[in-house]
């Protein structure tokens, strides 16, 4: 560890971070939350604000939903407009990043031989969305194949080359879908440079920033993507396995919070130039304006008009069916709380440094490695992936000898580890099988410190020793 990193972690960068901050969260006594990356959590102070908005909904339902909620919604959008450096008129809320991606892809009109371009490490639900669009429209899909670690220069070049390859074959890439930080494995992409390639090539850029706001530095004005969605609560997939010995397991959809806002809150940025492309919300609601054609006629929105002038785009997303949107309204309180513990720069610096150097320390203890490239750009985020000291062929042999079918081995290992962390160690760590070996994805977070990473390495060694003894496979069945 460098002296600068050591000093930052020891002094906590001037912020109120580490073990002492845990008391402000809602964790059960004795539980160590090492997997912020799947479900996350928020502090007690935000819980109180969240519940106060829910109480206000119930105290005077029509008054709050029709007249008070739009004002609080505007305040939350205004707070994020300053945070992200874009006009409030370009920001609206949706429930999660997957909703935002669906909203864009279902809004675009595709002509024959127009493509959706995406990368090999796309979030599972988003790849299924691309598949659905290709089933229901003339759109075609193209994937950039690779296995991490790769260098940023290679990945940027691969996007550019794929676009040119499709153009040479007579096609056209209409939109490219890519991440800020990949879910599994948890690594940072050079999303700024890929956005530049899209702009240069006349391709719409759709950024899945599920791991974005509160995780990496964002200036959406400078980035100038065509569409950007980022979870303020932030979930990432918690069940993701891709491997050679073991067949793939389908993705689950949970994601995690980096901005410490309750679940079900994502900010959706659409520059003014592209707002005419997003005609409908998902689902379509009262703000939609049909094109005049029989049998449709202009119908008045039954909700009260806004006190302030708003565009059709803003009005469209202000009310999308009857949902509990209290989480949207917690954004100003979350930003204020984050300022009270050190501020955005200090938080991101601490969490990223902890993830990077904590994972390296774990790898030292385990005698393995951290997933990174030669320029160490993949770990410039709050996630890091540490290889487990497990012999995959040996695990396969144990499973076979126990009578497990080949397709069940990966699931049995995953499920056994998941229950073991919780039942025996009062924690949870996200495991995955990637590029021929098992990994643990660690999340740097304000309530953790280096000692937690060292403790995690110790229990990983214990669990791996138990796995090598075949504890996870008993009499032909997974021990769950």
PyMOL commands that set and color helices and strands:
alter all, ss='L'
color gray80, all
select helices_A, chain A and resi 3-14+19-24+44-59+61-84+88-90+97-107+124-136+152-168+191-201+220-223+272-277+312-318+328-340+344-366+392-401+406-425+450-468
alter helices_A, ss='H'
color red, helices_A
select strands_A, chain A and resi 91-94+114-119+140-144+172-179+204-208+227-231+266-269+383-387+430-434+437-443+473-474+477-478
alter strands_A, ss='S'
color yellow, strands_A
deselect
rebuild
show_as cartoon
